[in-house]
Amino acid sequence: MLKKWIIAAPIALFFLVLLNGFLIPAGYDSNLMVDKYYLAELQTLKQKLQALKQSCEQKQSLAILQQQFKNARLSYKEVAVLTEYFNVYETKYLNGPALKRVEDDNPQVIIQPAGFQVVEEKLFGTKHPDHAALTAEINNMLHTVERLIHEPDRIYKFKEFSVFDALRAATLRMITLGISGFDSPVAQYSIREAASTINGMQAIIDLYRPEINKKDENLYTRLSKKLAAAKQYLLNSRTSFNQFNRLEFITKYANPISNAIVETRLQLGFEMPVELRPVNPDALNIFEGNAFDVRFFSPNDRYHPTPERIELGRRLFHDPILSGSKDRSCGSCHQPQKAFADGLPVALAIDNKTKLTRNTPGLWNTVFQTKQFFDSRTSTLENQLSAVVHNPSEMQGSLQESIPLLQQHPVYAQLFAKAYSNEKDVITQYNIANAIASYIRSLVALNARFDQYMRGDTTKLSTTEKNGFNLFMGKAKCGTCHFMPLFNGLVPTEFTETESEVLGVPAANLKKNAVLDSDKGKFDFTTATIHQFAFKTPTLRNIALTAPYMHNGVFATLEDVMEFYNDGGGSGLKIAPETQTLPADKLQLTGKETKAVIAFMHALTDTSGRK
């Protein structure tokens, strides 16, 4: 009997180990280290949330609840270095915006907001918190944390290259969504939370210290010193949230950290798999000229932009051959000398009598968004081009009917043959649209004075412009919708979702007796109630050249726009729809501060690319 037990015990132990997930294949040692750290941090977060929940149940004082909330947030920010990279879906239920949302494929089902930002509003936005509602929300968060703790096969996620890319993404998240106050809009605890993010990053770097030191001991030392210096800067900051010098922190601390993380990953040989991503993982930081990959925002490889397609598209863009009247081209409204806008509130229709209903947007950097049109009704430039050509008020044309004209045209026949030599039929509706879309994708200009400053030329911004940036990313809250560095609605750090906002834009620029503009925007496409009066967040690059502003061109100057936002948008005019997503609070910007923000926006002008 004893002999059988001796034989059976190791076998049983083997299977027990296997079932409990501790049998790790060769080469997964570092994965195991990260997983153990991750699990410990999740357990700590769980404990902090349980303490907050218990205090809510006991109806402790508001001061105690707020402090325990902050403790839980600091814990979350450490583990978020990994959760927000490896568990994007769950993150929406832990730290998503406190706004209702819908999924593109099911816009009728409204998803309620959840997580820290919801709790923050309930704790910091009132003097009399609803303890029962708080308890229920925290309980839901605990369920999400439990799901993360018990996630099966989690260890296989933590490959070396992915973990280092998560560190890069955490740095980017810290400067775009963190210190801007995006995820701490009421408590404004973002600066202290950024220090916790750095704690989490350092803890992960420490796990790889032996491997880094085998390559070069200086790599670990340099990176750790940069992290320590950044943390010290944050903790020593004696300024308020509004006064924090974000420009200095990014250029002197965050960017060098990002650079060092990428350099360390490359020197260790942790190569990222070859696949298309919005952001080039080998770009040292998000402000580098090669940071964004146009190909990600293009159709499949077969229809990526080429020099031949771009040139063909440029010719078609400025040729009225596609319009029904043969006297209007894309360039008639999208004029290069006006940053591809037209300077009008709204353009004339093709009959030259009636007016269109929406402002003509500029086209620089329009490739870097995943939704097109103000109402976000299509995802590709090809579909957008087709819709404009066939619109009876805009171009009143037909791509199909244009095919014979292009086939008979000696120049176009040759250009299409060169541009689409891999196609059986070179002149098709899709190829026409793809050629023009390829040209628009070439309109990339990311070398404004602001960009040059962020890349090291500190002579490029004036003191006023620097102050304007800090206001833009702080007190003025511009950067919580116009996300740096593209300054449009493409959300960091995944850069796959283009946001829309409900601002409450008036039909006319009136301070008294204002009326809400009747255009319901995204609602007309999705019919989701939360999308009533929602419009895509456009880029602010080249904004100085594209007046007038808003979807209906109602504001003639940037001063008008800033006044509208400073007063709380439609709420300030007493015309806000129930769906307004713009905070109703006044920004309390002084005249000097407003001028500084506008000065900074002028530093985003760059039309140096292809025309």
Secondary structure, 3 states (H helix, E strand, C coil): CHHHHHHHHHHHHHHHHHHCCCCCCCCCHHHHHHHHHHHHHHHHHHHHHHHHHHHHHCCCCHHHHHHHHHHHHHHHHHHHHHHHHHCHHHHHHHHCCCCCEEECCEEEEEECCCEHHHHHHHHHCCCCCCHHHHHHHHHHHHHHHHHHHCCCCHHHHCCHHHHHHHHHHHHHHHHHHHCCCCCCCCCCCHHHHHHHHHHHHHHHHHHCHHHHHHHCHHHHHHHHHHHHHHHHHHHHCCCCCCCCCHHHHHHHHHHHHHHHHHHHHHHCCCCCCCCCCCECCCCCCCCCCCCECHHHHCCCHHHCCCHHHHHHHHHHHCCHHHCCCCCCCHHHHCEHHHCCECCCCCCECCCCCCECCCCCCCCCCCCCCCCECCCCCECCHHHHHHHHHHCCCCCCCCHHHHHHHHHHCHHHHHHHHHHCCCCCCCCCHHHHHHHHHHHHHCCCCCCCHHHHHHCCCCCCCCHHHHHHHHHHCCCCCHHHCCECCCCECECCCCCCCECEEECCCECCCCCCCCCECCCCECHHHHCCHHHCCEEECCCCCCHHHCCCECCCCCECCHHHHHHHHHCCHHHCCCCCCCCCCCCCCCCCCCHHHHHHHHHHHHCCCCCCCCC
